Amino acid sequence: MSTLTKVLIVLLTIASIFLCGIVVTYVASAVNYKERYDSLSGQYRAAQAREENASSQFNELKNRTDEEKLAMNKQMAGIQQQISSLQAELKQTQIDRDDARRREDSWEAQTKDFAKTVEANNQLRADAEAELKTVTADLIREQSEHQQTSAALLEKMAIIGVLEGKSKQLLEEKTELQSRLDRMLQQYGKLVAEPVPVTAMKEQARVALPAKDIDLKGTITVVDLQNKLAEISIGEADGVREGMRFHATRGDAFVCDVVILDVEPEKAVGWLELLKEGAGNQPRVNDQVSTNL
């Protein structure tokens, strides 16, 4: 055999061996690919099933999420409204708080002023009470003095009444005696001379002393029209003496005269003379009195 033929045979043998290996490899690989295909196909179908299940779950989850999102949006809107309402209430509360603080400051200032006013009123009340006590004591003292003066005046008036009664009785006895004496002397043709009085008598009051050179002025403080007596606001300390005559006036009108009967240091009591008829012409408290018209 030629070398070429040997070479061809060798090449053919190598090619056959190589081809057999390829066939064996192909057959082995074909079986493995089928198993792998079946496995991959199953995995693919399982993956599709999982994908569909996941897609269904995703859609369900998405729908539930959308619903929850809508619900959350509604809750958020409600919460936002509540927040807005609370903010408005907070703002109003702050305004009310500021107003309350201003009112508190105002009330505090007013309370301080009221406390000062109360303190001042308490002091004024204490002063008024002290002054009232003083005035009450003076009034009690003056009432006591007035009662004493009235008692003394009544006593003197009683004495004057008794003396007037005695004087009238003596005058009547004198008249009766004079008549008897006249009758007795007429039997003998004689007359009794007219008696000359040593002291001039007045029925109601003594003759007032002239006081034109003294200008004393006062007011009537008490009037007793029943007994025709009056009390004036000036007394011995002002120069008033018993027997002085004061002229009582009201405005420019003459009312009456007051002849002094009893004098005390701060006041005097006198007899009313020259009284006019009519209630409007009678002397009153606060009428002016003076020694000169």
Secondary structure, DSSP 8 states (H G I E B T S, - for coil): --HHHHHHHHHHHHHHHHHHHHHHHHHHHHHHHHHHHHHHHHHHHHHHHHHHHHHHHHHHHHHHHHHHHHHHHHHHHHHHHHHHHHHHHHHHHHHHHHHHHHHHHHHHHHHHHHHHHHHHHHHHHHHHHHHHHHHHHHHHHHHHHHHHHHHHHHHHHHHHHHHHHHHHHHHHHHHHHHHHHHHHHHTTT--------SS---SS----B--TT---EEEEEEEETTTTEEEES--GGGT--TTBEEEEEETTEEEEEEEEEEE-SS-EEEEEES--SSGGGS--TT-EEES--
